Amino acid sequence: MISPSYCFRFLQYLLFISIGVFSSYSIAHDIDVTGVARVFLDQKDSNKYQLSIVDQQVPPLFNIERILPERCEGLPPGRFSYRFSCQPALNMDDSLSFPWSLEGVVVIARWNDGSDISGYFPGNGNTIDVPMADLKASSASLASLAARYLRLGGEHILFGVDHLLFVLGLLLLLQGFWALLKTITAFTIAHSITLAAAALGVFPVPSAPVEILIALSILFLAREIIMGQRGNKTLVHSKPWVVAFAFGLIHGFGFAGALGELGLSRGDIPLALLFFNLGVEAGQVTFILILFALNLFLNKYLSHLSYGIQRGLAYGLGGIATFWFLQRIPSLFIV
């Protein structure tokens, strides 16, 4: 029969091996803004348009008519822009299809009636479709913007491994429902504050030091978990919401990396920010519920291994955070 001590050692080895797996996500925990193209669509008159691509790394459009509706035709290009005309003009049933294998594209449409509407459109690995319905009618655009950023926030937290590991660390540190509720609430309030401040340009922070501090926050949390398991209680154990709030401020700047520099028009940022944050919270709650379900399963069927599993997770968190910290240090010196 396999002994609990053997299971614990095996779990530790498995967690440290997983460092290599997690590290492949560490550079891109936020949406890589270099993988998101920024495009301006300007309506010059009733049926003539100009398409300007902001990012130099985006592949050029050698045949503009490939991305346009069939009734549209390309015109002689301008400097750093493409021009085309449509007879009749673009309408809500049309779409543009960019042949780019990028994360997505932000399109800012500036119509000749004076309205500016922007939207984020994810790619599928080969093309990026941009429906005009999401850029022309304001009500449709608002609904589309809300849906897109709600999904973007959820994807960001669920695939943002370092944020999830910090939440896991909080759960390992805490005892009792009310302590958990207060701590998660403090973390949520804190990262909402800095997410809003960074996304609105009130207090922008470079991403490199933020990523390093996020790794340190997980490392610190892992240390406190291990100290608590050894019986050494500190202020972190008696008032965990204080630590959660402090580190939540840092994680909020990390969340802002998914919104910052995407190029949304100023008027669209508040709504995008609101629904992105709601998506983050929905993803966070989903992750916590999954962990609760796993904890119930372990307590029911593997209760004799519970302490070993928690200890192994704490060491695993510390190992992964240390690796991320060392990996991200060079980014401070890259201009």
C-alpha angles and dihedrals in degrees: 000000000000111000123228090241091056090049090051093051091047090051091052092051090048092051094050091048087053088063088081091051095048092046091067087067097043098088093048104039087125124047105279103240090202086064093054117080120214116214132180118208111196123187106216097184137337095304108009125089142181125213116201123187114206101193120075094205092063113106112254122251103241093180111031092187090066091072097042134084112269095256092057125087134196122250128203106294123246129217108303091345144084124226131204142160133217129203105229103019124262113286139184093275093060130088139185119228116203116200094221130128092212134128089256146295135257111214120195109196117200109191125199091245088070097256122132119201127174135188142175117233120189122219128233096217096270109038140013117218119206113192113207089217087073092053106038114045111057095214092049090045093052092050092046093047091050093048094046096049093042087057092041091054092049092048091046095057096038093050095033096096098187094054091049092050090053090053089048089052091053091052091050090050097050133082119194137021098262093050088051092048094050093045096048090045091053090049091049095049092047098050090044090057096051093038089058093043093051097041092050092047094243094123112006117187128192112253098229098069090040092056090049092049091049090055090048091050090057091045091051091048092050090052092051091049091053092045090052091050087055091052097256105130121192138177088279090065095046096042107021093157089068091059092041091054093048094049091039088065089058094045090051090063087051091053089050089064088076091058104028118095093008089116103235115169113260094249093055097051099083094054093042089049093050096050094039088056091047088051090051091052092047090052092046093051090048091053092048092050090051090052091049090053091050091048091053090050093050093047091051101043107015104029092137089062097046097100093045092049092050092048092048091050091051092053090044091053090050093049095049093046091050091051091049092048093053092043094052099045094085090058088072089068098043112099 
